[in-house]
Amino acid sequence: MSAATVNNEACKLAQNPKVSARVDRLFRDKEVEQRMQRLSRSERVISKLEEIGLRSGEPDGTQVRALELLGKSMGMWIDKVETEDKTQRTADEIERDLMERLKALGVG
């Protein structure tokens, strides 16, 4: 078959409700399988990190790093920078700045 014929037949099959339902189901099943694999992999990584981080003895750099990664995976801390604008501006100054920015964008 030529490529055009294959595409034409595929289009016809995709319009069949039974075929499209089966294709949708196969995609959903594949997504579930991938999700389960990721979850399983994540659980193995966390388990190994716990093993390294919580073993007895004097903690070394490996243990500290394992505990850090474990904490991050549990959302115990998030690396982010917070900024705060401490300048005081009047309503007129804010309006003027907005108008200048709009002009720069060609809107105002």
Buried (B, 14 or more C-beta within 10 A) or exposed (E): EEEEEEEEEEEEEEEEEEEEEEEEEEEEEEEEEEEEEEEEEEEEEBEEBEEBBEEEEEEEEEBEEBBBBBEEEEEEEEEEEEEEEEEEEEEEEEEEEEEEEEEEEEEE
